[in-house]
């Protein structure tokens, strides 16, 4: 059975690359090429079946749906997103088209279409990398995803023109989709917390978003993203995203396997992929300077650019319509760019810290409004991370201490807290420039309620590095992480579940004391 080989090789190579510190998706890509090699050398019939194609496609749709669940559309409509994506697309086509024409002796039309295919960045890879680091809602994550959405829209236009087709007249219905939001909210509320919630996610991502958009001549990928974004403001959107996590991850394995199983490349395809890999840094460099031109600081421009420094699966879709003979070379180029981009993004923060003094020289005098230096004034208690834990801590501390402030890396979340009456501002604890611009003369206590361990470690180290001698407390799920947080400089790190149990027990003790008295 081909499914047995897919699962075995995907698991074995995924586990292998994870052991050496690379994302498992690199192993899934490698598994596809190994299977393709076995087919070529042993005579075994190993090929991409219709089932694998369906699984891969569903994985992409579910990923884009969950990305949409985390998006605030008002944060995408910004100069750096719209201007950066359009300028990058235009400059890439202008530079790559004559280069491909001269280097590969192609026609101008073929060179232009290849330049378009190479101009896109991978929504799947970038979203997965940012999601794994919990940076989809950070400023640089929102910029990167916004640019990717703009690129996807450009790709849809190109595919429509290349195919000589246009959306049907029924496509105008999509402009009325916002009217469905109240009904979708009620469905989400009525679905509970178990299997109906998962089925609702599958219905919206695959049926209404995927098949529904396809049936009116639009992209199924865009449909999945749109339906996810329509639910982004619902309080249970993150619960829906978590409920789809395992299904999405399994289906995405099929996407990465499919790339490799497509076939081993010939010498021409390898040569093209090599050239594409050599010019890949130019893509990231162009993004970096364009984002700096829109007043982003070097760190945000660097992290966004690194997430976008790869080639896109959308390029393969464009090629399948306009340049089918170039599909294999482009597939190898995409795969090689994944192999380069995935480990680099994993080390993104470390790389920036290493080269920050050089990169910051290119910053302008004015910074983006979301990235201004922060003074805490008379604040006495600082809470970093305003999710559920941070919000609960803020509301409890507020009863005893009025001079407190919360920080969060999601501007939309900070804005929502402000509307609810909390003193919360945007800031990214993993940003070295934030710490350099932080002024906190009266703070005596800091609560680290950040979502990921890396953010807590960086925050604890930077606070002590700045000379802060006050009390630092954090929470975590695991004992080994608690030890790391203490070693980084925190006075104490409590285990979340232990503290939950203690809090529950305290209610019983308090009730017993009241009855006794």
N, C-alpha and C positions, 0 to 999 in steps of 0.2 A: 504494500500500500504506500503511495507517495506521502500520505499524511504522516505515517510513522517516520519516514526519513526526514521530513520537514521538521517535525517536533524534536527528533533526536539531535540532528545537527544544530538546530537553532539553540537548543538548551546547552549542548556541549560547548559550542563556540561562544555563546553569550556568557556562560559561566567563566570561560577561560579569559576573555577580555576584561570581565569585571574584576577578576583576581589581580590583573595588572593595572587596575585603576582607570579603565576606559568604560564608557557607557555600553551596556549590553547591545544596543542597536548596532554598534560596530561589528559585534560578533554575528548578529543576524545577517548583515550584509555579506560578511565573509562566508557564512554558511551557504548562502545562495550561490556564490561563485564556486565554492567547493563542490556543491551538488552539480553545478553545470559542468565542472571539470570531470567529475566522475562519469557523467553521462557521455562526455566526449571520449574518455579514455577506456572505459569498460564496456561500452555499448548498452549500458542500462538506460532505460527510457525514463528520464527525469525532466519534466517540463512543467511550465506554468499552466495549470488547469483552470477551467472556468471557476471552480470552487475557490481556488487560491486568489483569483482576480477579484471575486466577489468579497472575500474576506479582507483583502487588502483595501478595496474601495470602502468597505464599511468602517475599517479602522481609521482611514483618513477622514471620513465624514464625522465619526464620533470624536476624533481629536479636534476638528474644527468646531464642532458643536460645544465641546467643553471649553475651548478657547473663547467662544462667543459668550459663554456663561460668566466669564471673568472680565468682559469688556464693558466699559462705559463709552458709548459712542461719542459723547461730547468731548471726551479726552482725545479722540482720534482726529477730530476735525481741528487741526492746528497747522500753523505754517511749516513747522519742521517736518511734519508727516507728509502733507500734500506737496509742498515745495521740494523737500528732499527726495521723495520717490520719483516725481516727474523729472526733476533735473538729472537724477542718477540714470534714469531710463534713457533720457535723451543723449546725455554725454556718452554713456556706454555704447549706444547704437552708432553714434558718430565716430567713435574711436575704434570699436571692434569691427565694424563693417569693412572699411578699407584694409585693416590689418588682415582679416580673414581672406579678403579678395586677393591680396598680394602674396600672402604666405601659402595658401592652399590652392591658388589658381582656380577659384570658383567664380561663378557668375555673380553679378551684383545682387540679384534677387536672393540667391541662396545665401550669400554672405550676410545680407541684411536680416533674413529670417533666423540664421544661426546666432547673430548678434542679439536679436530679441530674445531667443531662447536662453542665452547665457546671461542676460541682464537680470533675470528673476532670481530671487533667493528662496530657499526652501521654507515654506510655512510649516511643514511637518517637523523638520529638524529643529528650527528655531523655537517653535512653540514647545516642543518636547524638552529641549534643553532649558529654556526659561522656566517651564513648569516644574521641572525636577529641582531647580534651585529656588523655587517659590519667588520668582522675579517677574511674573507676568504682569503684576500690578505695580511694580516699581517703575519709576519714571523712564528709565532706559528700556525696560521691557515693553511698556506701552508704546514708546516711540517705534521700537523694532516691529511690534505686531501691527501697528498702524501702517507702517511702510509696506509690510507684507500684504496687508489687505488691499492697499492701493495697487500693488503689483498684480495681485490676483484679478482685480478689476480690469487692469490693462491687458492681462493675458486673456481674459474673457472676450474683450473687444477684438484682439488679434485673432483668436480662434474663430470668431464669428466671421471676420473678414476673409480669413484664409479658406474657410470652408464654403464661402459664398452663401452663407445662411444668416438669417437674422431671427431674433426671438419672435414667437407668434404674437398675435394681437392680444392673446390672453395673458401675456407677460405683464401687462399693465396692472393686473390684479395685485402684484406684489406691493404696489404703492399703498394698497389698503390694508396690508398686514398689521400695521400698528393698531388698527381697530380690534384685532383679535387678542391683544395683550390682556385685557381683563378676563376673557374666557380662559386663556392659557394659565393665568394666575390662579383662577379657581380650580382648574384641573390639577395644577401642582399641589394646591392645598388639600384637595380631595384624595390624592394618591397615597397618602400615608408615608410610611418610612421603609417599606419592604419591597417585594417584587413588583408591585404596581408602579413604584417610583422609577425602577429600572426600565420597565416597559414603556412608561411615558417618555423617558429620554430616547429610547430607540424609535418610538413612534415619531417624535418631533425631528430627530436627526436624520433618520433613514427614509421615513415615509413622507412626511409633510415637507421637510426641508430638502431631502435628496431627490426622491422620485417626483415630488410636487414641482420643484423648480425645473427638473429635466423635462417634464411633460409640457412645459410652456416655453421650451427652448433656451432655458437658462442653465447655469452651472449648478450641479448638485452640491459641489463644495461650498459655493456661495450660499446656497439655501440652508445648509447645515449651520453655517456661521451666523446667518441672519436670525434663524430661530433660536439659537443659543443667546445671541445678543438681546433678543426681545425679552428674555427671562433674567437678564443679568441683574436687574434692580430688585428682583424678588428676594426676600430674606432667606429663602431655602435654596437659592441657586447653587450655593456651594455644597449643600447636602446632595443635590442632584448630581453635581459633578463628581463627588466622591463615590456615589453609588454606581457610576458608570466606569470607574477607574479600571477595574480588572478586565471588564469586557473590552474596553478600548485598547488596553495594553496587549492583550492576546491577539486581537485583530491586526494591530499595527505590526506585529511580528510578520504577518503575511505580506505587508507592504514592502518591508525591507528584504524579505526572502525573494519576492517577485523580481526585484531589480537584478539580483545576482543570477537567478535561474534563467533569465532571459537569454543567456548564451554567452560563451566566451568570445572576447573581442579578437579581431585580426590585428595585424601590425598597423594598419591605417587608423583603426579605432584607438589603439594604444597611443599612437603618436599624437592624435587629436586630444586625447585625454591628458597627455603630458603637457602639451602646450596650454590647455585650459587650466591645468593645475599651476603652471608657472605664472600665468597672468591673474590668478585668483587673488593674490594680495592687492593688486591694483583696484579690485572691486571694493575691498574693505577700506583702503586708503581714501578712495573717492567718497565713500559714505562718511568717513571720519571728518574730512574737511568740509563737506557740505553741511553736516550737522553743526560743526563749529561755526559756520557762517550764519546759522540760525540761532546763535547765542548759547548753545549748549556748552557746558563745561567739558573739559577734556575727558573726564572719567565717563560721563554719560555717553558722549560721542564714541568713545572707545568701546564700551560694553555693547552699545547698540550695533556698532559697525561689525564687531566680532560675531555677533549673533547672525548677521546678514551676510557674512563672508562665506558663501557656499553657492552651489547651483541648485536649481529647483526642479522638483518633480513636475511642476507646471510646464517647464521647458520641454519635458518629454511628451506632455500632452499636446503642446503646440507642434512639436516635431512629428507626432503621429498623424497629424492632420495635414501639415504643410510640407514636411520633409521626412517622409517615412524611411528613406534610405539612410538617414543620419540618426536614427533612433538608438542604435547600439552604441556608437561613439558618444552620443550625449548621455546615455545611461551610465557608461563607464565614467564620464566626467563628473556626473552627479555623485556617483558612488565614491570616487576619489575625493571629491570636495567634502563629503560627509566624514570620510576617514581623517581628513585634515581638520575640519571644523569642530567635530565633536570633542576631541581631547583639548583643543585650544580653548573652547568655551568652558570646559570644566575648570581650567586654570585661569579664567578670565580675570578674577580679582587679584590673584597673585601676580599675573603679568602686568596689570596696571600699576600695582604698588611698586614693581621693579622699575618700570619706565615712566612713572608719574612725573618726575622732575623734567624729563625731556618733552613729554607730550603736553604738559601744562603750558609750555612756552607758546603754543599756538593759540591759546585762548584769547578771546577778545576782552575788551575792558568791561563790556556789559554782559550780564548773564541772564539766562532765561528766568522768568518770574518764579518758576517752581524750584529754582536752585540758588536762592539768595542765602548769604551767610545768616546765621541764626544767633540771636542774643536772647537768653532766657530771663534777663532782668532780675526780678525779685523772687523768682521761682525757687521753692525749697524742696519739692519732690518732683522727680522726673520719671515718667513711665514711658518706656520705649517699646512700641508694638501695641496697637490698639485694636486687637482682635477681641474675642470673647473674654479671654483671661485679663488682658490689659484693661478692657472696659470695666469689668467687675472690680478690678483693683482700683481704678480711677474713682468709681462711684463710692467705694468704701472709704478711701482716703479722703475724699472730698468732705466727708462728714466731720473730720477732725482737722484737716489742713486745707485752707482755701488757696494757698499759693502753690499750685501744682500745674503741670503741663504734660500733655501726651504727645508723642511723636509717632508718625507712621509713614511708611514708604509709599503708600497709596494716596495720592492727592484727593481722589474721589471719596475715599473713606474718611480722610481728615475733614473734608468739607461737610460730610454727613454728620460727623460728630459735632462740628461747630453749629450746625443747624439745631442739634439736640441740646445745645447749651454747654458743651464741654470745650475746654481750652486745649484744642488739638491742632497741630500744624504738621505740614509735610516735612519729612527728613528721612534720609536713607542711612541707617546705622553702619552699613558696609562701605560707605563713601568716605575715603580718606579726606577729601576736600571739606566735607561736612564737619569733621572733627577739627580741622584746621581753622574753620570759621566759627566754631562754637564758643560762646561766652556764657559761663554759668557760675557767677561768683557766689551765689547764696544757696546753691543746691547742697543739701546734706544727705539725701537718700535717692537711690535710683532703683527702679524695678525693671528688670529685663524680661519682658513678656513677648519677645520676638518669636516668630514662628519656627525658625530653623536654628540649629545649633551653631552654625558658622557665624550668624549674625550676633548671637549672644557672646561668643568668644571674642569676636572683633570688638564689640562694644565694651566688654570688661577690660580688655587689654588697653584700648584707647583711653578709657576713663582714667586708668592708673597711669598711663603714659603722660596724660595731661596734668598729672599731679593731684587728681581728685582723691581725697582721704576719707570721704564719707562712706556710707553703708550701701553696698550693692547686693541685691538679692535677685534670684532668678528661679524659674521653674523649668522642669524637663521631665520627659517620660522615662528616662533610663539612668541607672546608677553610674554607668561609665561616663555619660555625658555630664552628669552632675559633678563628677570628679574633675573633668576637663574645665568646666566653668569656674570651679573654685581655684584651680591652678592658674587660670587666666586672670584672676584678680577679684572675683566675687567673694563677698563674705560668706554667703550661703547660697546653695542651690537645692531647692526642695523638689521632691518627686511629686508630680501632679496628682497621680492616683492616690498616693499616701495622704496628701493634704486634703483631697476630696473626702476620703474616709474619715479623717479627723474632723473635718467640718460637719459631716453628717452626724457623727457621734456627739459632737458638741451640742447639737440641737436636742438630743435625747437627755444629756446631762442637764442642760438648762431647763428643760421641761420638768425633769425629776426634781430639781431644786425648787422650782416654783410650787410644785404640788406639796413638797415637804414643808415649805414655809406657810 
